[in-house]
């Protein structure tokens, strides 16, 4: 490749990079506006706010662990802290650590199912 071709290719790559960066910025701005609009609608609309709270939208997601010990402090002193659910061939049990008091979800496979 000669010097002119190399420069032409380099310039084309720079133009594409600039276009890609501009498009990525547009997508980020659109996503931010959409999130802001939905957040505002949740704040204003009582129905949307109640629906979000009803499905646990304000609750933090519990940490999941496949070991029967607290993922926060490592203690094995646990007590049942909530629901036991079967989800997609797994049993999810909400447990509470007696030592640190934090909640987590213990996940295991269903016994006896192939």
C-alpha positions in Angstrom: 0.0 0.0 0.0 1.3 3.4 -0.8 1.3 6.5 1.4 -1.8 8.1 -0.3 -3.9 4.9 0.2 -2.8 4.6 3.8 -3.8 8.2 4.5 -7.1 7.7 2.8 -7.9 4.6 4.8 -6.8 6.3 8.1 -9.0 9.3 7.3 -12.0 7.0 6.5 -11.5 5.2 9.8 -11.4 8.5 11.7 -14.6 9.6 10.0 -16.3 6.4 10.9 -15.1 6.6 14.5 -16.4 10.1 14.8 -19.8 9.0 13.4 -19.9 6.0 15.7 -19.1 8.1 18.8 -21.8 10.6 17.8 -24.4 7.9 17.3 -23.4 6.3 20.6 -23.9 9.6 22.3 -27.3 10.0 20.7 -28.4 6.6 22.0 -27.1 7.4 25.5 -29.0 10.6 25.5 -32.2 8.9 24.3 -31.9 6.2 26.9 -31.4 8.8 29.6 -34.4 10.9 28.4 -36.5 7.7 28.4 -35.4 6.8 32.0 -36.0 10.4 33.2 -39.5 10.5 31.6 -40.5 7.1 33.1 -39.1 8.2 36.5 -41.1 11.4 36.3 -44.3 9.5 35.3 -43.8 7.2 38.3 -43.5 10.2 40.6 -46.5 12.0 39.2 -48.9 9.1 38.5 -50.3 7.3 41.5 -51.2 4.2 39.5 -47.7 3.8 38.1 -46.2 4.4 41.5 -48.4 1.8 43.2 -47.7 -0.7 40.4 -44.0 -0.2 40.9 -44.2 -0.6 44.7 -46.5 -3.6 44.3 -43.9 -5.5 42.2 -41.1 -4.6 44.6 -39.6 -1.8 42.5 -38.2 0.0 45.5 -36.7 -3.0 47.1 -33.0 -3.8 46.6 -32.3 -7.1 44.8 -31.2 -9.8 47.3 -27.9 -11.5 46.8 -28.1 -15.1 45.6 -25.7 -17.8 46.8 -25.4 -21.5 46.0 -23.6 -22.1 49.4 -25.6 -22.4 52.6 -23.6 -19.7 54.3 -24.0 -16.0 54.5 -22.2 -14.4 51.5 -21.7 -11.2 53.5 -20.0 -12.5 56.7 -19.5 -16.2 56.0 -21.6 -17.4 59.0 -23.5 -20.7 58.8 -26.0 -19.6 61.5 -29.1 -19.0 59.3 -32.8 -18.8 59.7 -35.7 -18.8 57.3 -36.3 -15.2 56.4 -39.0 -15.3 53.8 -40.5 -17.2 50.9 -39.4 -20.5 49.4 -40.0 -20.6 45.6 -39.4 -23.0 42.8 -38.1 -21.2 39.7 -37.0 -23.0 36.5 -35.9 -26.2 38.2 -34.3 -24.4 41.2 -35.4 -23.9 44.7 -34.9 -20.4 46.0 -35.1 -19.9 49.7 -34.8 -16.5 51.4 -32.6 -16.8 54.4 -31.4 -14.4 57.1 -28.1 -14.5 58.8 -28.3 -14.6 62.6 -24.9 -13.1 63.0 -25.1 -10.0 60.7 -28.9 -9.9 60.1 -28.7 -9.5 56.3 -31.0 -11.3 53.9 -29.9 -13.4 50.9 -31.3 -16.1 48.7 -30.0 -19.7 48.9 -30.3 -21.3 45.4 -30.2 -25.1 44.9 -31.4 -27.7 42.4 -34.5 -29.6 43.0 -33.6 -33.0 44.6 -34.7 -36.1 42.7 -35.3 -34.3 39.4 -33.2 -35.4 36.4 
